[in-house]
Amino acid sequence: DFLHKLSRRIVDENQVIVVETLKSKDMMKDHKVAKSIGDVSWHEFVRQLEYKSNFYRRTFIKADPWFASTQICSSCGEKGQKKAMDVREWTCTHCSVHHDREINASINLLMLAN
């Protein structure tokens, strides 16, 4: 019920929806987060977003699994090195802009929609 309500709200409030293609199977190998990842039903949530987006004629974009949304500087476009999951903030070595990992990733995903 929660996934249906949340996916409907997102589709109702947005014309364009961009999601990452996460490999939850690989992520679940980390036993510290496996239960949490399994509990959120990411695959089912994305499936609901996609079919509701199509039904309500919204643009739905799935980022390529290899799109490095957290590694690319959203300011200059420079692709940095892979960062461990515990690195929550970083500074671009090319343009010196400081980033929050999740905000930077969301900006990069938003750029896919343009």
PDB file as gemmi writes it, atoms N, CA and C in Angstrom:
CRYST1    1.000    1.000    1.000  90.00  90.00  90.00 P 1                      
ATOM      1  N   ASP A   1       0.826  -1.190   0.000  1.00  0.00           N  
ATOM      2  CA  ASP A   1       0.000   0.000   0.000  1.00  0.00           C  
ATOM      3  C   ASP A   1       0.881   1.269   0.000  1.00  0.00           C  
ATOM      4  N   PHE A   2       1.921   1.241   0.840  1.00  0.00           N  
ATOM      5  CA  PHE A   2       2.809   2.399   0.924  1.00  0.00           C  
ATOM      6  C   PHE A   2       3.476   2.687  -0.418  1.00  0.00           C  
ATOM      7  N   LEU A   3       3.982   1.640  -1.087  1.00  0.00           N  
ATOM      8  CA  LEU A   3       4.647   1.839  -2.378  1.00  0.00           C  
ATOM      9  C   LEU A   3       3.686   2.403  -3.417  1.00  0.00           C  
ATOM     10  N   HIS A   4       2.444   1.925  -3.416  1.00  0.00           N  
ATOM     11  CA  HIS A   4       1.451   2.444  -4.370  1.00  0.00           C  
ATOM     12  C   HIS A   4       1.164   3.919  -4.110  1.00  0.00           C  
ATOM     13  N   LYS A   5       0.972   4.277  -2.863  1.00  0.00           N  
ATOM     14  CA  LYS A   5       0.675   5.676  -2.530  1.00  0.00           C  
ATOM     15  C   LYS A   5       1.844   6.589  -2.842  1.00  0.00           C  
ATOM     16  N   LEU A   6       3.056   6.154  -2.496  1.00  0.00           N  
ATOM     17  CA  LEU A   6       4.232   6.980  -2.752  1.00  0.00           C  
ATOM     18  C   LEU A   6       4.501   7.116  -4.248  1.00  0.00           C  
ATOM     19  N   SER A   7       4.422   6.030  -4.990  1.00  0.00           N  
ATOM     20  CA  SER A   7       4.673   6.111  -6.431  1.00  0.00           C  
ATOM     21  C   SER A   7       3.618   6.977  -7.121  1.00  0.00           C  
ATOM     22  N   ARG A   8       2.384   6.885  -6.691  1.00  0.00           N  
ATOM     23  CA  ARG A   8       1.324   7.718  -7.277  1.00  0.00           C  
ATOM     24  C   ARG A   8       1.573   9.195  -6.977  1.00  0.00           C  
ATOM     25  N   ARG A   9       1.983   9.500  -5.752  1.00  0.00           N  
ATOM     26  CA  ARG A   9       2.265  10.888  -5.387  1.00  0.00           C  
ATOM     27  C   ARG A   9       3.419  11.453  -6.221  1.00  0.00           C  
ATOM     28  N   ILE A  10       4.454  10.666  -6.393  1.00  0.00           N  
ATOM     29  CA  ILE A  10       5.594  11.121  -7.194  1.00  0.00           C  
ATOM     30  C   ILE A  10       5.173  11.368  -8.635  1.00  0.00           C  
ATOM     31  N   VAL A  11       4.397  10.470  -9.190  1.00  0.00           N  
ATOM     32  CA  VAL A  11       3.930  10.630 -10.573  1.00  0.00           C  
ATOM     33  C   VAL A  11       2.983  11.816 -10.699  1.00  0.00           C  
ATOM     34  N   ASP A  12       2.119  12.019  -9.724  1.00  0.00           N  
ATOM     35  CA  ASP A  12       1.190  13.155  -9.758  1.00  0.00           C  
ATOM     36  C   ASP A  12       1.920  14.497  -9.675  1.00  0.00           C  
ATOM     37  N   GLU A  13       3.013  14.549  -8.916  1.00  0.00           N  
ATOM     38  CA  GLU A  13       3.694  15.810  -8.652  1.00  0.00           C  
ATOM     39  C   GLU A  13       4.810  16.146  -9.637  1.00  0.00           C  
ATOM     40  N   ASN A  14       5.152  15.222 -10.542  1.00  0.00           N  
ATOM     41  CA  ASN A  14       6.292  15.442 -11.425  1.00  0.00           C  
ATOM     42  C   ASN A  14       5.981  15.066 -12.870  1.00  0.00           C  
ATOM     43  N   GLN A  15       6.550  15.817 -13.790  1.00  0.00           N  
ATOM     44  CA  GLN A  15       6.414  15.513 -15.214  1.00  0.00           C  
ATOM     45  C   GLN A  15       7.518  14.576 -15.688  1.00  0.00           C  
ATOM     46  N   VAL A  16       8.665  14.656 -15.035  1.00  0.00           N  
ATOM     47  CA  VAL A  16       9.818  13.825 -15.384  1.00  0.00           C  
ATOM     48  C   VAL A  16      10.307  13.119 -14.128  1.00  0.00           C  
ATOM     49  N   ILE A  17      10.522  11.813 -14.233  1.00  0.00           N  
ATOM     50  CA  ILE A  17      10.997  11.015 -13.113  1.00  0.00           C  
ATOM     51  C   ILE A  17      12.248  10.278 -13.584  1.00  0.00           C  
ATOM     52  N   VAL A  18      13.333  10.453 -12.845  1.00  0.00           N  
ATOM     53  CA  VAL A  18      14.597   9.800 -13.171  1.00  0.00           C  
ATOM     54  C   VAL A  18      15.000   8.924 -11.993  1.00  0.00           C  
ATOM     55  N   VAL A  19      15.319   7.668 -12.280  1.00  0.00           N  
ATOM     56  CA  VAL A  19      15.747   6.747 -11.228  1.00  0.00           C  
ATOM     57  C   VAL A  19      17.077   6.119 -11.606  1.00  0.00           C  
ATOM     58  N   GLU A  20      17.825   5.747 -10.587  1.00  0.00           N  
ATOM     59  CA  GLU A  20      19.056   5.007 -10.808  1.00  0.00           C  
ATOM     60  C   GLU A  20      18.722   3.534 -10.978  1.00  0.00           C  
ATOM     61  N   THR A  21      19.485   2.872 -11.817  1.00  0.00           N  
ATOM     62  CA  THR A  21      19.341   1.431 -11.962  1.00  0.00           C  
ATOM     63  C   THR A  21      20.327   0.797 -11.002  1.00  0.00           C  
ATOM     64  N   LEU A  22      19.867   0.568  -9.789  1.00  0.00           N  
ATOM     65  CA  LEU A  22      20.723   0.023  -8.747  1.00  0.00           C  
ATOM     66  C   LEU A  22      20.752  -1.494  -8.829  1.00  0.00           C  
ATOM     67  N   LYS A  23      21.879  -2.054  -8.511  1.00  0.00           N  
ATOM     68  CA  LYS A  23      22.020  -3.503  -8.491  1.00  0.00           C  
ATOM     69  C   LYS A  23      21.841  -3.971  -7.051  1.00  0.00           C  
ATOM     70  N   SER A  24      20.585  -4.114  -6.658  1.00  0.00           N  
ATOM     71  CA  SER A  24      20.296  -4.458  -5.266  1.00  0.00           C  
ATOM     72  C   SER A  24      20.870  -5.817  -4.892  1.00  0.00           C  
ATOM     73  N   LYS A  25      20.972  -6.725  -5.858  1.00  0.00           N  
ATOM     74  CA  LYS A  25      21.550  -8.041  -5.575  1.00  0.00           C  
ATOM     75  C   LYS A  25      22.996  -7.888  -5.097  1.00  0.00           C  
ATOM     76  N   ASP A  26      23.754  -7.038  -5.778  1.00  0.00           N  
ATOM     77  CA  ASP A  26      25.141  -6.795  -5.368  1.00  0.00           C  
ATOM     78  C   ASP A  26      25.201  -6.033  -4.044  1.00  0.00           C  
ATOM     79  N   MET A  27      24.297  -5.078  -3.875  1.00  0.00           N  
ATOM     80  CA  MET A  27      24.284  -4.280  -2.649  1.00  0.00           C  
ATOM     81  C   MET A  27      23.950  -5.142  -1.429  1.00  0.00           C  
ATOM     82  N   MET A  28      23.155  -6.184  -1.632  1.00  0.00           N  
ATOM     83  CA  MET A  28      22.732  -7.029  -0.515  1.00  0.00           C  
ATOM     84  C   MET A  28      23.848  -7.954  -0.034  1.00  0.00           C  
ATOM     85  N   LYS A  29      24.968  -7.979  -0.744  1.00  0.00           N  
ATOM     86  CA  LYS A  29      26.117  -8.760  -0.286  1.00  0.00           C  
ATOM     87  C   LYS A  29      26.744  -8.128   0.955  1.00  0.00           C  
ATOM     88  N   ASP A  30      26.492  -6.837   1.155  1.00  0.00           N  
ATOM     89  CA  ASP A  30      26.967  -6.147   2.353  1.00  0.00           C  
ATOM     90  C   ASP A  30      25.968  -6.454   3.467  1.00  0.00           C  
ATOM     91  N   HIS A  31      26.332  -7.319   4.375  1.00  0.00           N  
ATOM     92  CA  HIS A  31      25.406  -7.788   5.405  1.00  0.00           C  
ATOM     93  C   HIS A  31      24.935  -6.688   6.354  1.00  0.00           C  
ATOM     94  N   LYS A  32      25.663  -5.577   6.406  1.00  0.00           N  
ATOM     95  CA  LYS A  32      25.260  -4.468   7.279  1.00  0.00           C  
ATOM     96  C   LYS A  32      23.985  -3.789   6.770  1.00  0.00           C  
ATOM     97  N   VAL A  33      23.791  -3.794   5.458  1.00  0.00           N  
ATOM     98  CA  VAL A  33      22.648  -3.077   4.881  1.00  0.00           C  
ATOM     99  C   VAL A  33      21.671  -3.986   4.140  1.00  0.00           C  
ATOM    100  N   ALA A  34      21.957  -5.282   4.073  1.00  0.00           N  
ATOM    101  CA  ALA A  34      21.144  -6.203   3.274  1.00  0.00           C  
ATOM    102  C   ALA A  34      19.665  -6.198   3.667  1.00  0.00           C  
ATOM    103  N   LYS A  35      19.372  -6.253   4.954  1.00  0.00           N  
ATOM    104  CA  LYS A  35      17.974  -6.278   5.389  1.00  0.00           C  
ATOM    105  C   LYS A  35      17.252  -4.986   5.002  1.00  0.00           C  
ATOM    106  N   SER A  36      17.907  -3.865   5.203  1.00  0.00           N  
ATOM    107  CA  SER A  36      17.297  -2.579   4.860  1.00  0.00           C  
ATOM    108  C   SER A  36      17.017  -2.480   3.363  1.00  0.00           C  
ATOM    109  N   ILE A  37      17.943  -2.943   2.551  1.00  0.00           N  
ATOM    110  CA  ILE A  37      17.766  -2.893   1.099  1.00  0.00           C  
ATOM    111  C   ILE A  37      16.621  -3.806   0.685  1.00  0.00           C  
ATOM    112  N   GLY A  38      16.575  -5.002   1.257  1.00  0.00           N  
ATOM    113  CA  GLY A  38      15.496  -5.924   0.939  1.00  0.00           C  
ATOM    114  C   GLY A  38      14.137  -5.405   1.380  1.00  0.00           C  
ATOM    115  N   ASP A  39      14.101  -4.707   2.501  1.00  0.00           N  
ATOM    116  CA  ASP A  39      12.842  -4.194   3.043  1.00  0.00           C  
ATOM    117  C   ASP A  39      12.211  -3.103   2.190  1.00  0.00           C  
ATOM    118  N   VAL A  40      13.003  -2.345   1.461  1.00  0.00           N  
ATOM    119  CA  VAL A  40      12.439  -1.214   0.720  1.00  0.00           C  
ATOM    120  C   VAL A  40      11.846  -1.610  -0.624  1.00  0.00           C  
ATOM    121  N   SER A  41      12.038  -2.826  -1.068  1.00  0.00           N  
ATOM    122  CA  SER A  41      11.438  -3.326  -2.316  1.00  0.00           C  
ATOM    123  C   SER A  41      11.720  -2.405  -3.494  1.00  0.00           C  
ATOM    124  N   TRP A  42      12.988  -2.070  -3.687  1.00  0.00           N  
ATOM    125  CA  TRP A  42      13.381  -1.121  -4.729  1.00  0.00           C  
ATOM    126  C   TRP A  42      12.862  -1.524  -6.110  1.00  0.00           C  
ATOM    127  N   HIS A  43      13.015  -2.786  -6.465  1.00  0.00           N  
ATOM    128  CA  HIS A  43      12.577  -3.240  -7.791  1.00  0.00           C  
ATOM    129  C   HIS A  43      11.074  -3.008  -7.993  1.00  0.00           C  
ATOM    130  N   GLU A  44      10.294  -3.369  -7.007  1.00  0.00           N  
ATOM    131  CA  GLU A  44       8.836  -3.185  -7.109  1.00  0.00           C  
ATOM    132  C   GLU A  44       8.466  -1.708  -7.167  1.00  0.00           C  
ATOM    133  N   PHE A  45       9.153  -0.885  -6.394  1.00  0.00           N  
ATOM    134  CA  PHE A  45       8.885   0.557  -6.399  1.00  0.00           C  
ATOM    135  C   PHE A  45       9.168   1.154  -7.771  1.00  0.00           C  
ATOM    136  N   VAL A  46      10.283   0.789  -8.371  1.00  0.00           N  
ATOM    137  CA  VAL A  46      10.639   1.290  -9.705  1.00  0.00           C  
ATOM    138  C   VAL A  46       9.634   0.787 -10.739  1.00  0.00           C  
ATOM    139  N   ARG A  47       9.219  -0.463 -10.619  1.00  0.00           N  
ATOM    140  CA  ARG A  47       8.217  -1.021 -11.540  1.00  0.00           C  
ATOM    141  C   ARG A  47       6.924  -0.217 -11.482  1.00  0.00           C  
ATOM    142  N   GLN A  48       6.482   0.124 -10.263  1.00  0.00           N  
ATOM    143  CA  GLN A  48       5.258   0.904 -10.105  1.00  0.00           C  
ATOM    144  C   GLN A  48       5.428   2.315 -10.667  1.00  0.00           C  
ATOM    145  N   LEU A  49       6.566   2.923 -10.398  1.00  0.00           N  
ATOM    146  CA  LEU A  49       6.816   4.256 -10.949  1.00  0.00           C  
ATOM    147  C   LEU A  49       6.763   4.232 -12.468  1.00  0.00           C  
ATOM    148  N   GLU A  50       7.358   3.216 -13.050  1.00  0.00           N  
ATOM    149  CA  GLU A  50       7.413   3.139 -14.511  1.00  0.00           C  
ATOM    150  C   GLU A  50       6.030   2.960 -15.130  1.00  0.00           C  
ATOM    151  N   TYR A  51       5.242   2.024 -14.621  1.00  0.00           N  
ATOM    152  CA  TYR A  51       3.937   1.813 -15.252  1.00  0.00           C  
ATOM    153  C   TYR A  51       2.989   2.982 -14.998  1.00  0.00           C  
ATOM    154  N   LYS A  52       3.073   3.609 -13.842  1.00  0.00           N  
ATOM    155  CA  LYS A  52       2.223   4.771 -13.568  1.00  0.00           C  
ATOM    156  C   LYS A  52       2.675   5.978 -14.393  1.00  0.00           C  
ATOM    157  N   SER A  53       3.967   6.118 -14.586  1.00  0.00           N  
ATOM    158  CA  SER A  53       4.471   7.201 -15.436  1.00  0.00           C  
ATOM    159  C   SER A  53       3.960   7.037 -16.855  1.00  0.00           C  
ATOM    160  N   ASN A  54       4.018   5.827 -17.355  1.00  0.00           N  
ATOM    161  CA  ASN A  54       3.513   5.569 -18.707  1.00  0.00           C  
ATOM    162  C   ASN A  54       2.010   5.818 -18.798  1.00  0.00           C  
ATOM    163  N   PHE A  55       1.282   5.356 -17.811  1.00  0.00           N  
ATOM    164  CA  PHE A  55      -0.170   5.522 -17.813  1.00  0.00           C  
ATOM    165  C   PHE A  55      -0.574   6.995 -17.787  1.00  0.00           C  
ATOM    166  N   TYR A  56       0.116   7.802 -16.971  1.00  0.00           N  
ATOM    167  CA  TYR A  56      -0.209   9.223 -16.844  1.00  0.00           C  
ATOM    168  C   TYR A  56       0.636  10.109 -17.757  1.00  0.00           C  
ATOM    169  N   ARG A  57       1.307   9.483 -18.706  1.00  0.00           N  
ATOM    170  CA  ARG A  57       2.090  10.183 -19.739  1.00  0.00           C  
ATOM    171  C   ARG A  57       3.161  11.112 -19.167  1.00  0.00           C  
ATOM    172  N   ARG A  58       3.887  10.580 -18.215  1.00  0.00           N  
ATOM    173  CA  ARG A  58       5.035  11.284 -17.660  1.00  0.00           C  
ATOM    174  C   ARG A  58       6.288  10.718 -18.318  1.00  0.00           C  
ATOM    175  N   THR A  59       7.351  11.494 -18.306  1.00  0.00           N  
ATOM    176  CA  THR A  59       8.622  11.008 -18.827  1.00  0.00           C  
ATOM    177  C   THR A  59       9.315  10.232 -17.718  1.00  0.00           C  
ATOM    178  N   PHE A  60       9.669   8.999 -18.016  1.00  0.00           N  
ATOM    179  CA  PHE A  60      10.335   8.133 -17.042  1.00  0.00           C  
ATOM    180  C   PHE A  60      11.686   7.739 -17.608  1.00  0.00           C  
ATOM    181  N   ILE A  61      12.752   8.032 -16.864  1.00  0.00           N  
ATOM    182  CA  ILE A  61      14.115   7.751 -17.328  1.00  0.00           C  
ATOM    183  C   ILE A  61      14.813   6.878 -16.296  1.00  0.00           C  
ATOM    184  N   LYS A  62      15.366   5.761 -16.777  1.00  0.00           N  
ATOM    185  CA  LYS A  62      16.193   4.900 -15.934  1.00  0.00           C  
ATOM    186  C   LYS A  62      17.640   5.184 -16.332  1.00  0.00           C  
ATOM    187  N   ALA A  63      18.424   5.642 -15.379  1.00  0.00           N  
ATOM    188  CA  ALA A  63      19.837   5.890 -15.656  1.00  0.00           C  
ATOM    189  C   ALA A  63      20.540   4.560 -15.921  1.00  0.00           C  
ATOM    190  N   ASP A  64      21.485   4.590 -16.831  1.00  0.00           N  
ATOM    191  CA  ASP A  64      22.286   3.420 -17.132  1.00  0.00           C  
ATOM    192  C   ASP A  64      22.957   2.907 -15.851  1.00  0.00           C  
ATOM    193  N   PRO A  65      23.030   1.589 -15.652  1.00  0.00           N  
ATOM    194  CA  PRO A  65      23.651   1.067 -14.435  1.00  0.00           C  
ATOM    195  C   PRO A  65      25.093   1.532 -14.241  1.00  0.00           C  
ATOM    196  N   TRP A  66      25.753   1.884 -15.311  1.00  0.00           N  
ATOM    197  CA  TRP A  66      27.151   2.305 -15.230  1.00  0.00           C  
ATOM    198  C   TRP A  66      27.300   3.818 -15.123  1.00  0.00           C  
ATOM    199  N   PHE A  67      26.191   4.550 -15.086  1.00  0.00           N  
ATOM    200  CA  PHE A  67      26.258   6.001 -14.929  1.00  0.00           C  
ATOM    201  C   PHE A  67      26.738   6.311 -13.510  1.00  0.00           C  
ATOM    202  N   ALA A  68      27.872   6.977 -13.423  1.00  0.00           N  
ATOM    203  CA  ALA A  68      28.524   7.222 -12.126  1.00  0.00           C  
ATOM    204  C   ALA A  68      28.000   8.498 -11.487  1.00  0.00           C  
ATOM    205  N   SER A  69      26.748   8.495 -11.079  1.00  0.00           N  
ATOM    206  CA  SER A  69      26.105   9.709 -10.569  1.00  0.00           C  
ATOM    207  C   SER A  69      26.803  10.303  -9.351  1.00  0.00           C  
ATOM    208  N   THR A  70      27.417   9.466  -8.529  1.00  0.00           N  
ATOM    209  CA  THR A  70      28.080   9.988  -7.331  1.00  0.00           C  
ATOM    210  C   THR A  70      29.544  10.352  -7.583  1.00  0.00           C  
ATOM    211  N   GLN A  71      30.106   9.880  -8.695  1.00  0.00           N  
ATOM    212  CA  GLN A  71      31.516  10.136  -8.988  1.00  0.00           C  
ATOM    213  C   GLN A  71      31.734  11.384  -9.849  1.00  0.00           C  
ATOM    214  N   ILE A  72      30.734  11.768 -10.623  1.00  0.00           N  
ATOM    215  CA  ILE A  72      30.861  12.896 -11.549  1.00  0.00           C  
ATOM    216  C   ILE A  72      30.582  14.205 -10.826  1.00  0.00           C  
ATOM    217  N   CYS A  73      31.453  15.183 -11.019  1.00  0.00           N  
ATOM    218  CA  CYS A  73      31.237  16.515 -10.432  1.00  0.00           C  
ATOM    219  C   CYS A  73      30.098  17.192 -11.192  1.00  0.00           C  
ATOM    220  N   SER A  74      29.061  17.573 -10.486  1.00  0.00           N  
ATOM    221  CA  SER A  74      27.909  18.212 -11.132  1.00  0.00           C  
ATOM    222  C   SER A  74      28.214  19.650 -11.563  1.00  0.00           C  
ATOM    223  N   SER A  75      29.338  20.186 -11.125  1.00  0.00           N  
ATOM    224  CA  SER A  75      29.713  21.552 -11.511  1.00  0.00           C  
ATOM    225  C   SER A  75      30.520  21.593 -12.794  1.00  0.00           C  
ATOM    226  N   CYS A  76      31.536  20.719 -12.898  1.00  0.00           N  
ATOM    227  CA  CYS A  76      32.413  20.784 -14.070  1.00  0.00           C  
ATOM    228  C   CYS A  76      32.338  19.543 -14.955  1.00  0.00           C  
ATOM    229  N   GLY A  77      31.717  18.471 -14.470  1.00  0.00           N  
ATOM    230  CA  GLY A  77      31.580  17.258 -15.269  1.00  0.00           C  
ATOM    231  C   GLY A  77      32.748  16.295 -15.179  1.00  0.00           C  
ATOM    232  N   GLU A  78      33.744  16.623 -14.401  1.00  0.00           N  
ATOM    233  CA  GLU A  78      34.918  15.767 -14.243  1.00  0.00           C  
ATOM    234  C   GLU A  78      34.526  14.485 -13.490  1.00  0.00           C  
ATOM    235  N   LYS A  79      34.958  13.345 -14.031  1.00  0.00           N  
ATOM    236  CA  LYS A  79      34.664  12.079 -13.356  1.00  0.00           C  
ATOM    237  C   LYS A  79      35.831  11.741 -12.440  1.00  0.00           C  
ATOM    238  N   GLY A  80      35.548  11.711 -11.160  1.00  0.00           N  
ATOM    239  CA  GLY A  80      36.568  11.398 -10.165  1.00  0.00           C  
ATOM    240  C   GLY A  80      36.682   9.909  -9.944  1.00  0.00           C  
ATOM    241  N   GLN A  81      37.442   9.555  -8.948  1.00  0.00           N  
ATOM    242  CA  GLN A  81      37.635   8.155  -8.597  1.00  0.00           C  
ATOM    243  C   GLN A  81      36.408   7.603  -7.876  1.00  0.00           C  
ATOM    244  N   LYS A  82      36.288   6.289  -7.914  1.00  0.00           N  
ATOM    245  CA  LYS A  82      35.204   5.635  -7.188  1.00  0.00           C  
ATOM    246  C   LYS A  82      35.377   5.901  -5.695  1.00  0.00           C  
ATOM    247  N   LYS A  83      34.252   6.200  -5.055  1.00  0.00           N  
ATOM    248  CA  LYS A  83      34.279   6.532  -3.634  1.00  0.00           C  
ATOM    249  C   LYS A  83      33.607   5.439  -2.819  1.00  0.00           C  
ATOM    250  N   ALA A  84      34.164   5.149  -1.672  1.00  0.00           N  
ATOM    251  CA  ALA A  84      33.561   4.164  -0.766  1.00  0.00           C  
ATOM    252  C   ALA A  84      32.214   4.704  -0.286  1.00  0.00           C  
ATOM    253  N   MET A  85      31.319   3.790   0.106  1.00  0.00           N  
ATOM    254  CA  MET A  85      29.982   4.194   0.540  1.00  0.00           C  
ATOM    255  C   MET A  85      29.996   5.114   1.762  1.00  0.00           C  
ATOM    256  N   ASP A  86      31.031   5.031   2.588  1.00  0.00           N  
ATOM    257  CA  ASP A  86      31.066   5.877   3.777  1.00  0.00           C  
ATOM    258  C   ASP A  86      31.546   7.300   3.483  1.00  0.00           C  
ATOM    259  N   VAL A  87      31.962   7.570   2.251  1.00  0.00           N  
ATOM    260  CA  VAL A  87      32.365   8.930   1.867  1.00  0.00           C  
ATOM    261  C   VAL A  87      31.091   9.692   1.509  1.00  0.00           C  
ATOM    262  N   ARG A  88      30.640  10.564   2.397  1.00  0.00           N  
ATOM    263  CA  ARG A  88      29.380  11.277   2.206  1.00  0.00           C  
ATOM    264  C   ARG A  88      29.578  12.657   1.590  1.00  0.00           C  
ATOM    265  N   GLU A  89      30.792  13.213   1.692  1.00  0.00           N  
ATOM    266  CA  GLU A  89      31.116  14.515   1.107  1.00  0.00           C  
ATOM    267  C   GLU A  89      32.477  14.406   0.450  1.00  0.00           C  
ATOM    268  N   TRP A  90      32.663  15.186  -0.624  1.00  0.00           N  
ATOM    269  CA  TRP A  90      33.955  15.181  -1.304  1.00  0.00           C  
ATOM    270  C   TRP A  90      34.146  16.495  -2.050  1.00  0.00           C  
ATOM    271  N   THR A  91      35.398  16.789  -2.382  1.00  0.00           N  
ATOM    272  CA  THR A  91      35.748  18.006  -3.116  1.00  0.00           C  
ATOM    273  C   THR A  91      36.346  17.607  -4.460  1.00  0.00           C  
ATOM    274  N   CYS A  92      35.858  18.207  -5.516  1.00  0.00           N  
ATOM    275  CA  CYS A  92      36.338  17.916  -6.868  1.00  0.00           C  
ATOM    276  C   CYS A  92      37.799  18.362  -6.999  1.00  0.00           C  
ATOM    277  N   THR A  93      38.637  17.469  -7.491  1.00  0.00           N  
ATOM    278  CA  THR A  93      40.059  17.796  -7.664  1.00  0.00           C  
ATOM    279  C   THR A  93      40.288  18.709  -8.856  1.00  0.00           C  
ATOM    280  N   HIS A  94      39.295  18.815  -9.739  1.00  0.00           N  
ATOM    281  CA  HIS A  94      39.434  19.638 -10.938  1.00  0.00           C  
ATOM    282  C   HIS A  94      38.996  21.083 -10.711  1.00  0.00           C  
ATOM    283  N   CYS A  95      37.818  21.274 -10.082  1.00  0.00           N  
ATOM    284  CA  CYS A  95      37.282  22.640  -9.920  1.00  0.00           C  
ATOM    285  C   CYS A  95      37.161  23.077  -8.451  1.00  0.00           C  
ATOM    286  N   SER A  96      37.499  22.210  -7.525  1.00  0.00           N  
ATOM    287  CA  SER A  96      37.508  22.489  -6.081  1.00  0.00           C  
ATOM    288  C   SER A  96      36.137  22.746  -5.463  1.00  0.00           C  
ATOM    289  N   VAL A  97      35.059  22.362  -6.140  1.00  0.00           N  
ATOM    290  CA  VAL A  97      33.716  22.510  -5.571  1.00  0.00           C  
ATOM    291  C   VAL A  97      33.483  21.365  -4.586  1.00  0.00           C  
ATOM    292  N   HIS A  98      32.956  21.692  -3.422  1.00  0.00           N  
ATOM    293  CA  HIS A  98      32.656  20.707  -2.378  1.00  0.00           C  
ATOM    294  C   HIS A  98      31.243  20.164  -2.592  1.00  0.00           C  
ATOM    295  N   HIS A  99      31.085  18.839  -2.519  1.00  0.00           N  
ATOM    296  CA  HIS A  99      29.796  18.191  -2.792  1.00  0.00           C  
ATOM    297  C   HIS A  99      29.332  17.316  -1.640  1.00  0.00           C  
ATOM    298  N   ASP A 100      28.026  17.304  -1.436  1.00  0.00           N  
ATOM    299  CA  ASP A 100      27.375  16.268  -0.660  1.00  0.00           C  
ATOM    300  C   ASP A 100      27.100  15.147  -1.656  1.00  0.00           C  
ATOM    301  N   ARG A 101      27.432  13.926  -1.316  1.00  0.00           N  
ATOM    302  CA  ARG A 101      27.330  12.809  -2.255  1.00  0.00           C  
ATOM    303  C   ARG A 101      25.940  12.668  -2.872  1.00  0.00           C  
ATOM    304  N   GLU A 102      24.893  12.685  -2.041  1.00  0.00           N  
ATOM    305  CA  GLU A 102      23.534  12.447  -2.538  1.00  0.00           C  
ATOM    306  C   GLU A 102      22.994  13.627  -3.345  1.00  0.00           C  
ATOM    307  N   ILE A 103      23.283  14.831  -2.903  1.00  0.00           N  
ATOM    308  CA  ILE A 103      22.820  16.015  -3.645  1.00  0.00           C  
ATOM    309  C   ILE A 103      23.509  16.075  -5.001  1.00  0.00           C  
ATOM    310  N   ASN A 104      24.816  15.810  -5.020  1.00  0.00           N  
ATOM    311  CA  ASN A 104      25.556  15.790  -6.275  1.00  0.00           C  
ATOM    312  C   ASN A 104      24.970  14.744  -7.228  1.00  0.00           C  
ATOM    313  N   ALA A 105      24.693  13.549  -6.714  1.00  0.00           N  
ATOM    314  CA  ALA A 105      24.121  12.476  -7.542  1.00  0.00           C  
ATOM    315  C   ALA A 105      22.759  12.891  -8.096  1.00  0.00           C  
ATOM    316  N   SER A 106      21.933  13.523  -7.260  1.00  0.00           N  
ATOM    317  CA  SER A 106      20.604  13.925  -7.742  1.00  0.00           C  
ATOM    318  C   SER A 106      20.690  14.998  -8.824  1.00  0.00           C  
ATOM    319  N   ILE A 107      21.654  15.898  -8.713  1.00  0.00           N  
ATOM    320  CA  ILE A 107      21.847  16.909  -9.756  1.00  0.00           C  
ATOM    321  C   ILE A 107      22.287  16.235 -11.058  1.00  0.00           C  
ATOM    322  N   ASN A 108      23.194  15.288 -10.964  1.00  0.00           N  
ATOM    323  CA  ASN A 108      23.643  14.568 -12.155  1.00  0.00           C  
ATOM    324  C   ASN A 108      22.505  13.788 -12.803  1.00  0.00           C  
ATOM    325  N   LEU A 109      21.656  13.170 -12.000  1.00  0.00           N  
ATOM    326  CA  LEU A 109      20.504  12.454 -12.542  1.00  0.00           C  
ATOM    327  C   LEU A 109      19.506  13.418 -13.176  1.00  0.00           C  
ATOM    328  N   LEU A 110      19.328  14.570 -12.567  1.00  0.00           N  
ATOM    329  CA  LEU A 110      18.434  15.580 -13.126  1.00  0.00           C  
ATOM    330  C   LEU A 110      18.917  16.037 -14.504  1.00  0.00           C  
ATOM    331  N   MET A 111      20.238  16.133 -14.671  1.00  0.00           N  
ATOM    332  CA  MET A 111      20.798  16.540 -15.962  1.00  0.00           C  
ATOM    333  C   MET A 111      20.489  15.535 -17.061  1.00  0.00           C  
ATOM    334  N   LEU A 112      20.263  14.260 -16.704  1.00  0.00           N  
ATOM    335  CA  LEU A 112      19.874  13.258 -17.693  1.00  0.00           C  
ATOM    336  C   LEU A 112      18.521  13.592 -18.327  1.00  0.00           C  
ATOM    337  N   ALA A 113      17.688  14.264 -17.558  1.00  0.00           N  
ATOM    338  CA  ALA A 113      16.334  14.587 -18.027  1.00  0.00           C  
ATOM    339  C   ALA A 113      16.336  15.752 -19.021  1.00  0.00           C  
ATOM    340  N   ASN A 114      17.386  16.517 -19.062  1.00  0.00           N  
ATOM    341  CA  ASN A 114      17.440  17.674 -19.954  1.00  0.00           C  
ATOM    342  C   ASN A 114      18.001  17.356 -21.302  1.00  0.00           C  
TER     343      ASN A 114                                                      
END                                                                             
